[in-house]
Amino acid sequence: MQKVEFHCHTIHSKDCLVSIEDLHAAASKKGLDRVMVTDHNSIEGALKAVELDPQRFIVGEEIMTQQGELLGMFMRELIPPGMPAMLSIELLRSQGAFVSVSHPFDTLREGG
């Protein structure tokens, strides 16, 4: 069995102050085997994390679409924000990414 974090931000998201190095240290301390770095509308932090520890980190992105936020994981390319959700999903699928809804039961978020 593996311990996995599916939705994690770094300093590459406007709402987070955690550096890649601090995230790596925290994940190691907590015994997390895999961490999907899903910064808001960016894969920059995820790419840096994978460079630091390719066995632990997975490239992802939390994408703001016209209908709300999506999570893309196992990504190779950035998906720009502001597009229709179905187009974002098509672009994610075209690169073999796993697609999920970021906050499916949160009625207070925009697009929830």
Secondary structure, 3 states (H helix, E strand, C coil): CCCEEEEECCCCCCCCCCCHHHHHHHHHHHCCCEEEECCECCCHHHHHHHHHCCCCEEEEEEEEECCEEEEEECCCCCCCCCCCHHHHHHHHHHCCCEEEECCCCCCCCCCC
